[in-house]
């Protein structure tokens, strides 16, 4: 129990540090965009780290020691993602429909731009994330049995959705001349995908029956 609380505390420190770093690089931005994007970037890096630990542990025992941290990372990731959404929602007076609608002549009109597409994908990703976070515990593992592992494997679906969501917003950021953290995004995304592929092929070579 004590170790769990220590991991929780360290996770808070790590998330706070990442958020501060990303916010410090955007001091010229409006506070809403500054902190919204800072929490989003912190959440994305935490997701990449969560997915990288598994395959990296197959190549290094040092990474294997981080395997117990994946639950804490998942909880921290969820917290950062929810704060990311709530900052924007607060700026929109908690009118979530403004993420995908605009008002014309006192009537809601569905947005059909990149921002709206990113938000639709983000909503789906957030739903996946919340379900994964709520079931990332020993009770859910006992309750769901073999289905628990299948459910947790949807983290890969979450990763793809997050890449699409973030990629669309990165497209907007690029055209808005905000390029400071683009190398971080692409390095984390490509590095995580590469580790997943490398880990898969290592497992297949060691256990050929899994490829069938």
C-alpha positions in Angstrom: 0.0 0.0 0.0 2.8 2.4 0.9 4.6 1.8 -2.4 1.3 2.5 -4.3 1.0 5.9 -2.6 4.6 6.7 -3.3 4.0 5.9 -7.0 0.9 8.0 -7.0 2.8 10.9 -5.5 5.7 10.6 -7.9 3.2 10.5 -10.8 1.7 13.8 -9.7 5.2 15.3 -9.6 6.0 13.9 -13.1 2.8 15.3 -14.6 3.2 18.6 -12.9 6.8 18.8 -14.3 5.7 18.0 -17.8 2.8 20.4 -17.7 5.1 23.2 -16.5 7.7 22.5 -19.2 5.1 22.7 -21.9 3.4 25.7 -20.5 6.7 27.5 -20.0 7.3 27.3 -23.8 4.1 29.0 -24.6 4.1 32.1 -22.4 3.0 34.3 -25.3 -0.2 32.4 -25.8 -3.6 33.1 -24.2 -3.8 31.2 -20.8 -6.6 29.0 -22.0 -4.6 27.7 -25.0 -1.4 27.7 -23.1 -2.6 25.4 -20.3 -5.0 23.4 -22.5 -2.2 22.4 -24.8 0.3 21.9 -21.9 -2.0 19.3 -20.3 -2.7 17.7 -23.7 1.0 17.3 -24.4 1.7 16.0 -20.9 -1.1 13.4 -21.4 0.2 12.4 -24.8 3.8 11.8 -23.6 2.4 9.8 -20.6 0.4 7.7 -23.1 3.5 7.1 -25.2 5.5 6.1 -22.1 2.8 3.8 -20.9 2.9 2.0 -24.3 6.7 2.0 -24.5 7.3 0.3 -21.2 6.0 -3.1 -22.3 8.0 -3.6 -25.5 11.1 -1.9 -24.1 11.1 -4.3 -21.2 11.6 -7.1 -23.7 15.0 -5.6 -24.6 16.1 -4.3 -21.2 15.6 -5.4 -17.6 15.9 -1.8 -16.5 12.6 -1.1 -18.3 11.0 -4.2 -16.8 11.3 -2.6 -13.4 8.9 0.1 -14.7 6.1 -2.4 -15.5 4.3 -1.9 -12.2 4.1 1.8 -13.0 1.7 1.4 -15.9 -1.4 1.7 -13.8 -0.2 4.9 -12.2 0.7 6.2 -15.6 -2.8 5.4 -16.9 -4.5 7.2 -14.0 -2.2 10.2 -14.5 -2.8 10.2 -18.3 -6.6 10.2 -17.7 -6.3 13.1 -15.2 -4.3 15.2 -17.6 -6.6 14.4 -20.5 -9.7 15.3 -18.5 -8.2 18.6 -17.3 -7.2 19.3 -20.9 -10.9 19.0 -22.0 -12.3 20.8 -19.0 -10.1 23.9 -19.5 -11.6 24.4 -23.0 -15.0 23.6 -21.7 -14.7 26.2 -19.0 -13.6 28.8 -21.7 -16.7 27.9 -23.6 -18.9 28.4 -20.5 -19.3 24.6 -20.2 -21.1 24.4 -23.5 -19.6 21.2 -24.9 -21.6 21.5 -28.1 -19.4 24.5 -29.1 -16.6 21.9 -29.8 -18.5 20.7 -32.8 -21.2 23.3 -33.5 -21.4 27.0 -34.2 -24.5 29.3 -34.0 -25.8 30.9 -37.1 -29.0 32.9 -37.1 -29.7 31.5 -33.6 -29.5 27.9 -34.9 -26.7 25.4 -34.3 -24.7 24.4 -37.4 -22.4 21.4 -37.4 -18.8 22.4 -37.9 -17.1 20.8 -40.8 -13.5 21.9 -40.3 -10.3 20.3 -39.0 -10.9 21.6 -35.5 -14.3 19.8 -35.3 -12.9 16.6 -36.8 -10.1 16.6 -34.2 -12.7 17.1 -31.4 -14.9 14.2 -32.7 -11.9 11.9 -32.6 -10.9 13.3 -29.2 -14.3 12.5 -27.7 -14.0 8.9 -28.9 -10.5 8.7 -27.5 -11.6 10.1 -24.2 -14.4 7.5 -23.9 -11.8 4.7 -24.5 -9.5 6.3 -22.0 -12.1 6.6 -19.2 -13.2 3.0 -19.6 -9.5 1.8 -19.6 -8.8 3.9 -16.5 -11.9 2.7 -14.6 -11.0 -0.9 -15.2 -7.3 -0.6 -14.5 -7.5 -2.2 -11.1 -7.3 -5.6 -9.5 -11.0 -5.8 -8.8 -11.9 -5.3 -12.5 -9.2 -7.8 -13.4 -10.8 -10.4 -11.2 -14.3 -9.5 -12.3 -13.7 -9.6 -16.1 -11.3 -12.5 -16.1 -9.8 -13.2 -19.5 -11.8 -10.4 -21.0 -9.8 -7.9 -18.9 -6.7 -8.4 -20.9 -8.6 -8.0 -24.2 -10.1 -4.8 -22.9 -6.8 -3.4 -21.8 -5.3 -4.1 -25.2 -7.6 -1.4 -26.5 -4.9 0.9 -25.4 -3.5 0.5 -28.9 -6.8 1.7 -30.3 -6.6 4.7 -27.9 -3.0 5.4 -29.2 -4.2 5.5 -32.8 -7.2 7.7 -32.0 -4.9 10.0 -30.0 -2.4 10.2 -32.9 -5.2 11.2 -35.3 -6.7 13.7 -32.8 -3.3 15.3 -32.0 -2.2 15.1 -35.6 -5.1 17.2 -36.8 -4.4 19.7 -34.1 -0.7 19.7 -34.9 -1.8 20.5 -38.5 -3.6 23.6 -37.2 -0.7 24.5 -34.9 1.7 24.3 -37.8 -0.4 26.7 -39.9 -0.6 29.0 -36.8 3.2 29.0 -36.7 3.4 27.2 -33.4 6.2 24.7 -34.1 8.2 24.6 -30.8 7.0 21.2 -29.7 6.3 19.5 -33.0 9.6 17.6 -32.9 8.6 16.3 -29.5 5.2 15.1 -30.7 6.6 13.3 -33.8 9.6 11.8 -31.9 7.3 10.4 -29.2 4.7 9.1 -31.7 7.2 7.4 -34.1 9.4 6.1 -31.3 6.4 4.5 -29.5 5.2 2.9 -32.7 8.7 1.6 -33.6 9.1 0.1 -30.1 5.7 -1.6 -30.5 6.7 -3.1 -33.8 10.1 -4.2 -32.6 8.6 -5.8 -29.5 6.1 -7.7 -31.6 8.7 -9.1 -33.9 10.9 -10.1 -31.0 8.0 -12.0 -29.4 7.1 -13.7 -32.7 10.7 -14.9 -33.2 10.9 -16.2 -29.6 7.4 -17.8 -29.8 6.6 -18.6 -33.5 3.2 -20.1 -32.6 1.9 -16.7 -31.7 2.2 -15.6 -35.3 -0.3 -18.2 -36.3 
